[in-house]
Amino acid sequence: MPDCSSFTCSPAPLTRPARFARWMRDHSSLIRRIQWGVVAVYLFLIIVPALRPLPDDHARILNDLTTFAQFLFWGIWWPFVLVSMLLIGRSWCGVFCPEGALSEWASQHGRGGAVPKWAKWGGWPFVAFCLTTIYGQLVSVYQYPKAALLVLGGSTVAAMAIGLFYGKGKRVWCRHLCPVSGVFGLLAKLSPVYMRVDRQRWQHTSTGRVIPINCAPLVDIRRMQGASDCHLCGRCAGHRDAVELVARRPNAEITSASSPTPSAWELVLLVYGLLGVAIGAFQWTNSTWFIAAKQGMAEWLIERDILWPLNDNAPWWLLTHYPERNDSFSWLDGGMIVAYILAVAIILGSWILLWLTISAACQQGPLKDRLLRTSDTLIPMAACGVFLGLSALTASLLKAEHLSMLWLGPTRAALLGLATLWSAWLLWKQTQPQPMIHRILAWLAVSPAWAGVLYSWILLFWLW
Ligand code: SF4
């Protein structure tokens, strides 16, 4: 360790991650070229399939562009973007995300207005995630290219419009409004790398000329703690000799008492969003409860001679409408899908919140702080669930290729088991400073929440 008591010491040799981040900083034009390359692939994948006729029953990944794009986009790209958050933080956002790159580019040429108050509302990540997830189900975003173009293209246009109006070379969209930014921020808490800011060094190395950093997602770099907000673009690497990319234990941010307390909106996004709305959205197509409720409702309507909800005449951009594929949602379908997803979110989310609160009450310290910190321990289960839900499409596309899927069930079970053990371990480590009896009670109290989440996935993958 260098002696930095006077802050005139020579810095310690740079670690490999720190050197890599500085290399990124010094090769920003290469990163920009990568971003434009991803933009080109992204636009091709969302636009070209939407202009082609729907694939027939013989279409396969390797002989049909639309099916290939569907597999690449939803089967590989999205699930593994989520996994990348756990492995390399939000590098996806800072280096590869086409929407972020386009929003920043638009902002460079836009009006440059101040970020409005409404955009800074802390609930946007939750609301945007829920609305996009539910709307995606209504228009069958994973199945139909036109729907994918509408949802993803609409989001990209909105990101560019926000860029045109607000910020100068910034990513106001990514910071405040992106539907998955909050989710990525939660998952990045488990990242084994992050940008560490040495506050003391920052204050004491300001003698020379300090070059301002353009942090596109508007992070307050000086006060930055943790990996949630940083897009790991590398631009601030080495700034004031105080900011470096460093490796850490993946559990550190959640188990350390010195980490910032999560916000209430982060809890809501985790409990009612990732562990509620997302599970409901993945579940409804297979749910026997959904089918029974829909049949019951249809009979109820028919008995009263209310027949219009049974029509399937909604346009494709409102409800799935592909008569040539015998796939059209009636108004009743649409209403029931929304009701089912919201019911799962409210019931499962409230169940989880109840046991988290009881667990927090079993611990010493302010209840709100304990509750918010305890909720973070569920991130591995939430991440695993979303990955399994998204990769269900990967599995069904591979099944259509006649690939053996015998490994699928055991792999799913193993991942769910490991994620639960990880969450349990996080809680155990997080409560380490507490007396043993408090730790045990807190741990036991949260176990019904784990059981609720596991049961939801068991229903979907094995019982229905
Ligand atoms: S703090 Fe900002 S500038 Fe620094 S790496 Fe993160 S996103 Fe880039």
Boltz pocket constraint, residues with backbone or C-beta under 6 A from the ligand:
constraints:
  - pocket:
      binder: B
      contacts: [[A, 94], [A, 195], [A, 213], [A, 214], [A, 215], [A, 216], [A, 217], [A, 219], [A, 221], [A, 224], [A, 229], [A, 230], [A, 231], [A, 232], [A, 233], [A, 234], [A, 235], [A, 236], [A, 237]]
      max_distance: 6.0
